[in-house]
Amino acid sequence: MPLRIFKSHQFFLALLLIASFVFLSYVSLVIFRDFPLCMDEHGFSFQAHLFAKGHLYKEVSANEWPLADRWMIFDKNRIFSHYPPGFPMVLAIGVLLGIPGLVNPFLSVMTLFFIYKIVTTFVRPFIALGIVLLVATNSYFIGYGASYFSQSLALTLVTMGLYLYRSYELSPQSNTAIALGLIIGFCVLVRQVDALCLFLITGSGVIFSSISNKRWSHLVYIISFSLLGVLILGFYFSLLTGKFCLCTSQVWDRDCPFLHRSAGNFWQNISLVISKYCQTFQVITVFLVRQKFMINLGIPFLMLAVGGLYSKIDKYFHYRCFICLLVFIILYGFEPYDDWSQYGERYYYPTLGAMAVLAAFALDRLGNTLPRYLLSLIFAVSIGCQLINVKRDLGFYSKRFSFEETIIKDLHHHCPENSVVIIDYPSYEWWQVAPGFVSWVDFHKNFIPSESRLFVFNRPEADAVIKTHPQYTVCEYELTSTFHVAKKL
């Protein structure tokens, strides 16, 4: 009996999941310093700490407006993150437990589990284990899986949605429809565009099936729970902004992707949104897909995913997985941002589970065509190529986080507690030697983990904050002083 357990696929899956969690935790806590590097991550962490304390926003005085960091909103003497509440709610659990850095590694392991569950409904278990290993050793997966980005939760939800849709295909049960509706509804609270993609890919399939087979209750479950997520999101933002909305464009200086603030009516809004979309889609999408998605995904993984399109395992599901990627690319044409991809293109990251299914189809086809030893060799080379990329990228990440950690320690040494720190704009030489994806703005992070130091950009901002905090002293910190540190690294 014990020998049979050690030979079971479930045993090897458990080993893979445990090993993946341990490694991702190491990357998160040691290499990434359990630290939200960029301002997006800081925004999620800031709101998670607020939620953990039972607050929706931080009350401040009118003079403290300079303390609103990038991607934060100062409105009516309140500071809050402009992001939706879903991921900060989950991250808050980690904050309460004292392990926020382990939240995304745990979510990533859940993703691997549901990838295995989907794939085993189509192919043999050992092929599914191979795909899990291929994903777990992918640099793209490791980077986001150890970060503070919300994309890890979005990937988990999209992958769970695909699994539930597949389960519904095999056995259309009410519980499955309810669960899928809840997943889509919660995804609305995490990333609105991702939720729309998930609804179009999976929810619409259940709706059409329900109409064809007159399972009206299933139709109601999908639509009602999806709309419930929309209503909760609108209510959340209404508590913050005073207006029912699905994004914070009313009090922020950027437009919601689907709402143009210059529009006077519904049809004018449609016209302006389409016009803006057409201007940005071609240039931005080609750039993101070619340079920041395909390259970071890795050649072996990409080739297998493409090969999966020609699979004959299932008549429709492989097309649905491809459409998953296509829908994300099309809808994220509304987000014309191409300036940050530290771990790879984050907008398309939630499609990784769908691409893993396609890769499994291709791997299974190869397994039925090639001798076992040749398939093993090809797979080993693929894993080897990915591990080389992981080693390269982790070295790069380590250098970047070491640089930031050194600057923070130097800043704390230079500016004592109870300081209002003015972060200067660094010199050209500093920018030349600083590691990639390090920005001077990233050192302007207030309130998290403490309020012992408050950060501003100039003297007028410091003078405004001092009016509320007269016990603080002004300290000017020159980032250029760390030029020698950057040069050594």
C-alpha positions, 0 to 999 in steps of 0.5 A, spaced: 500 500 500 505 505 501 509 503 495 502 504 491 502 511 494 509 513 492 507 511 485 501 515 484 500 521 480 497 525 486 503 523 490 507 527 485 502 532 484 503 534 491 510 534 491 510 539 485 505 543 489 509 543 495 516 544 492 513 550 488 510 553 494 517 553 497 521 556 492 516 561 490 516 563 498 523 563 498 523 568 492 518 572 495 521 573 502 528 572 500 530 575 493 524 580 493 525 582 500 518 581 501 517 588 499 512 591 494 517 594 489 513 598 484 508 603 486 502 598 483 504 593 488 505 599 494 497 601 492 495 594 493 499 593 500 497 600 502 489 598 501 490 591 504 493 594 511 487 599 511 482 593 510 486 589 515 485 595 520 478 595 518 478 601 514 476 603 507 481 609 507 486 613 511 483 620 514 488 625 513 488 633 514 488 638 508 495 639 508 497 632 508 495 632 500 502 631 498 502 624 502 498 621 497 503 616 493 502 615 485 496 611 484 493 613 490 487 618 491 487 624 495 479 626 496 475 630 501 481 629 506 482 621 505 487 617 501 486 611 498 488 606 493 485 607 486 485 600 485 478 595 486 478 592 493 478 584 491 486 583 491 487 587 497 481 584 501 485 577 499 492 580 501 489 583 508 488 576 510 496 575 509 497 582 513 493 579 519 497 573 519 503 576 518 505 573 512 503 578 506 509 575 502 506 568 502 499 570 499 501 570 491 505 564 492 499 560 495 495 563 489 500 560 484 500 553 487 492 553 487 493 555 479 497 549 478 492 545 481 487 547 477 491 547 471 492 539 473 485 538 474 483 541 467 488 537 463 487 531 466 480 531 463 483 531 456 489 527 457 493 522 461 495 524 468 503 524 467 502 529 461 498 533 466 504 533 471 509 535 465 505 541 464 505 543 471 512 542 472 513 546 465 509 552 468 512 551 475 519 552 472 517 558 467 520 565 469 514 569 467 510 564 472 515 565 478 516 573 477 508 574 478 507 568 483 512 571 488 510 579 487 505 583 490 501 584 483 494 582 483 495 578 476 496 572 480 489 572 483 486 574 476 490 568 473 487 563 479 480 566 478 481 565 470 484 558 471 478 556 476 473 559 471 476 555 465 476 548 470 468 550 472 466 551 465 470 544 463 466 541 469 460 544 466 461 541 459 462 534 462 456 535 467 451 541 467 450 541 475 447 547 478 452 548 483 457 548 478 454 554 475 453 557 481 461 557 483 462 559 476 458 565 477 461 567 484 468 566 480 466 571 475 463 576 480 469 576 485 473 577 479 470 583 477 472 586 484 479 584 482 480 586 475 474 589 471 477 587 464 479 580 466 472 579 469 469 581 462 474 576 459 472 571 463 465 572 462 465 572 455 470 566 455 466 561 460 460 565 462 457 566 455 458 558 454 454 556 460 448 562 458 448 559 451 448 552 453 442 554 458 438 557 453 439 551 448 437 546 454 432 550 457 436 550 464 433 557 466 436 557 473 443 556 471 442 562 466 440 566 472 446 564 476 451 566 472 448 573 470 446 574 477 452 573 481 456 576 475 452 582 476 452 582 484 460 583 483 458 589 479 454 592 484 458 591 490 464 594 486 460 600 484 458 600 492 465 600 494 467 606 490 461 610 492 463 609 499 470 612 497 468 617 491 461 619 493 458 616 486 456 609 484 462 608 479 466 602 476 472 606 476 475 612 480 475 616 474 471 621 477 476 623 482 482 621 478 486 624 473 485 619 468 479 616 464 476 609 465 477 605 459 470 605 457 468 612 460 471 618 456 470 624 461 469 629 455 463 625 452 456 629 453 452 623 452 452 615 451 453 615 443 458 621 444 462 616 449 462 610 444 465 614 439 470 617 443 472 611 446 472 607 439 477 613 437 482 612 442 482 605 442 483 605 434 489 610 436 493 606 441 491 598 439 495 597 433 502 600 436 501 598 443 498 591 442 504 589 437 509 592 442 506 588 448 505 581 445 512 581 441 517 584 446 514 583 453 509 577 452 512 572 447 519 573 449 518 572 457 513 566 456 519 562 453 520 559 446 518 552 449 512 554 452 510 558 446 511 553 441 507 547 445 501 552 446 501 554 438 502 546 437 496 545 441 491 549 436 492 543 432 490 538 437 484 534 435 483 532 443 477 536 443 473 539 438 472 546 441 475 547 448 482 548 445 479 554 441 476 557 447 483 557 450 486 561 444 480 565 444 481 567 452 488 570 450 485 573 444 480 577 448 485 579 453 489 582 447 483 585 444 480 588 451 487 590 453 488 595 447 483 600 452 489 600 456 495 604 452 500 602 457 507 600 455 512 602 460 512 597 465 514 589 465 518 587 470 516 580 470 513 580 463 507 583 460 502 583 466 496 584 462 496 577 459 499 574 464 492 571 467 491 567 460 497 563 462 492 557 465 489 557 458 496 557 454 498 551 459 492 547 457 494 548 449 501 546 451 498 539 454 494 538 448 501 539 444 505 535 449 500 529 448 500 529 441 507 528 441 507 523 446 502 519 441 507 520 435 514 520 438 518 514 442 518 515 449 525 517 450 525 522 445 519 525 448 523 525 455 529 528 451 525 534 448 521 535 455 528 535 459 531 540 454 525 545 455 525 545 462 533 546 462 532 552 457 526 555 462 531 554 468 536 557 465 532 563 464 529 563 471 537 563 473 538 569 469 532 573 471 532 571 478 539 574 478 537 580 475 531 581 480 536 580 486 540 586 483 534 590 483 532 589 490 539 589 493 539 596 490 533 598 493 534 595 499 541 599 500 538 605 498 532 605 503 538 603 509 542 609 507 536 613 507 534 611 514 541 612 516 541 619 513 534 621 515 532 619 522 525 617 525 520 623 525 522 626 518 519 629 512 524 626 507 524 630 500 526 625 495 530 629 490 530 627 482 537 623 481 542 625 476 543 622 469 549 618 472 545 615 477 540 613 472 545 610 467 547 605 472 541 604 476 538 597 475 532 596 470 525 598 473 528 602 478 524 609 479 526 614 484 518 615 485 518 608 488 522 611 494 516 615 495 512 610 499 508 613 505 504 610 511 507 602 509 510 599 513 510 605 518 509 613 519 516 614 522 518 617 515 513 621 511 516 622 503 515 628 499 518 631 492 519 638 494 520 643 499 513 646 498 510 639 499 514 638 506 512 645 508 505 643 507 506 636 511 510 640 517 503 644 518 500 638 521 506 634 523 510 640 527 514 635 531 517 632 524 523 635 521 525 636 514 530 632 511 533 632 504 535 626 501 540 626 495 539 619 491 545 621 487 549 620 493 548 612 492 551 613 485 557 609 488 552 603 490 549 603 483 556 602 480 558 597 485 552 593 483 
